Structure formats: structure tokens, C-alpha cells
Amino acid sequence: MTHCAALYEVLYVSTLAPLHPPRVVAEIAARARHVNAELDVTGLLIFDGQRFCQQLEGPQKSVLKLIERIRNDPRHINVEVLHHGPLAGRRFQQFTLAFSTVEDVDALARMEQLDGEAALAAFEAVRGDALR
């Protein structure tokens, strides 16, 4: 994986569409790993059984292409970008897509109420719990 000097990040939340069972998440993650590798994107996807929260990082054009793809994916509804902007360095350089679940089912619901730096800080806290 190459590392582009101009990195960009997007943090979003979305909800699994009602007609899709939670088992579809494994398919989403597998496909995302392949696509992310092609686009030089890394990140973390957290799922609580109903909601997704994902941080994507990489070249701006690639990250924006992916977020648009997610917005158009019928498995995702209520896609909301909580934070976006330049990024000094990758947080997930070793993963095309790290995946985790959370035990606190309200953590992502609370995060939906935030934006900007507050959303990023909340994600960092959930991320720390999820990757333990």
C-alpha cells in the first residue's frame, strides 16, 4: 500500500437497512477490504448490530468516492458524515479495513448526535474499546 502525502478522512454513521440481516455485514466488510486496497484507503468499521460507524482515510478523491458509494448502497440508510477533513497521518495503516463490534449498543447512537472534533473524539473512545 502506498502512502499519499495528502491524506483526507471521513467519519460517518449509518444504519443497516431494515430488510438486510446483520450477517450481510461480513459481505460488506469483505468487499470493502478489496475496494479499499485498490483505492489506497484504510480505516475502521464498527457495527453495533444496527448502526455502522466508519472512519475512512486516504487520498481525498478516493475517500470521497467511497463515501458516495456508501450513500448509494441500499444496505445503508441515514448516512451522515460527522467529520471530514485533512489528516496528518494514518491511524489504521496496517488495515485496509479493520472491523469490530461494540458491546455498548448506545455508543453509536450517542455519536450520531455529535459532529466535527466532538464526533472524532467519541469515535476515538469507542475505537479504543472496540479494538481491545
C-alpha positions, 0 to 999 in steps of 0.5 A, a space after each residue: 500500500 502506498 502512502 499519499 502525502 495528502 491524506 483526507 478522512 471521513 467519519 460517518 454513521 449509518 444504519 443497516 437497512 431494515 430488510 438486510 440481516 446483520 450477517 450481510 455485514 461480513 459481505 460488506 466488510 469483505 468487499 470493502 477490504 478489496 475496494 479499499 486496497 485498490 483505492 489506497 484507503 484504510 480505516 475502521 468499521 464498527 457495527 453495533 448490530 444496527 448502526 455502522 460507524 466508519 472512519 475512512 482515510 486516504 487520498 481525498 478523491 478516493 475517500 470521497 468516492 467511497 463515501 458516495 458509494 456508501 450513500 448509494 448502497 441500499 444496505 445503508 440508510 441515514 448516512 451522515 458524515 460527522 467529520 471530514 477533513 485533512 489528516 496528518 497521518 494514518 491511524 489504521 495503516 496496517 488495515 485496509 479495513 479493520 472491523 469490530 463490534 461494540 458491546 455498548 449498543 448506545 455508543 453509536 447512537 450517542 455519536 450520531 448526535 455529535 459532529 466535527 472534533 466532538 464526533 472524532 473524539 467519541 469515535 476515538 473512545 469507542 475505537 479504543 474499546 472496540 479494538 481491545 
